[in-house]
Amino acid sequence: AQKITQTQPGMFVQEKEAVTLDCTYDTSDQSYGLFWYKQPSSGEMIFLIYQGSYDEQNATEGRYSLNFQKARKSANLVISASQLGDSAMYFCAMRVNNAGNMLTFGGGTRLMVKP
Amino acid sequence: NAGVTQTPKFQVLKTGQSMTLQCAQDMNHNSMYWYRQDPGMGLRLIYYSASEGTTDKGEVPNGYNVSRLNKREFSLRLESAAPSQTSVYFCASRLDRGPNQPQHFGDGTRLSIL
């Protein structure tokens, strides 16, 4: 069984600073993918970034980057130059290459950006 | 540019009533999913459909049924609603072209069962 753990229920960050949101995962599969989603207070789920288990480089998408440490089974999201609009819930999710490509989600981290 | 559309957005039911949540996607995706999100928690998979005509159970299927009506539509039915099914329900779809394809989500249906 797969499991995603996000140990930070809530975090504050000062506007314009960088912040790291932690995600650890557990799987016995060798081939898997890790996704981060943002859920603002309006409720929709917004895809941010993806990292494949065989990707040699850390993924980056604009201000988002993923600090992928395979041996530690961690896939932390780094947001640079935080903005007030970054205040939201952030979810880490894992897909194992099984039938259906299902996602297993962590419990989420609520990020609050202070002006 | 609709993406994934869920109806209704809000619904209040009484215990024992039945209800069908509708989901449609216009992205020609093969796979579709139903999740529930309880307060302060991540999403949990109820059912999914890897292709038209197939459905499979996820992590929390009890009390639900699904129908993959065609490639576009995937509905979730509560036959006899219970208060424990009060939740926000999300439908998602995915293009099955490579491992990096994310699931795209609808805006959710907020369901309260009294």
Interface residues (C-beta under 8 A of the other chain):
Chain A: I4 S31 G33 F35 Y37 G43 E44 M45 F47 Y50 G52 F91 A93 R95 N97 A99 G100 N101 M102 L103 T104 F105 G106 G107 G108
Chain B: S31 Y33 G40 M41 G42 L43 R44 L45 Y48 A50 D56 G58 E59 V88 F90 A92 R94 D96 P99 N100 P102 Q103 H104 F105 G106 D107 G108
